[in-house]
Amino acid sequence: MSIPETLGLSSATLGAVFVTAWIVAIGVALYRYDRERITRRELSLASGGALMWLAWSLLQVVTAFSGAVATAIDLLSLGLFVTGVGLLVHWWRIRETDGSERL
């Protein structure tokens, strides 16, 4: 039995909840970076991970659509995944530098 079935939700509904949660997580990370509460390194790590999970969540949402909309969501998901990987590579490269540097 899957989690959506256990909760009585469709995959698309649960995916929409996750999409919202990951967008909020990215927004909080950007806000904290703007207020200088986290470093560039921490922002890269948080945003990269959140974008990858956001991409996965969009793949759950796409089950509710078909045709051109589903294709657009799939392409958006792929773009977010690649961007997330890029941010994690950026984090990997700067993880040993001084954390006080800003973008």
Helices and strands as residue ranges (DSSP letters): H 3-7, H 11-34, H 40-61, G 62-64, H 68-94
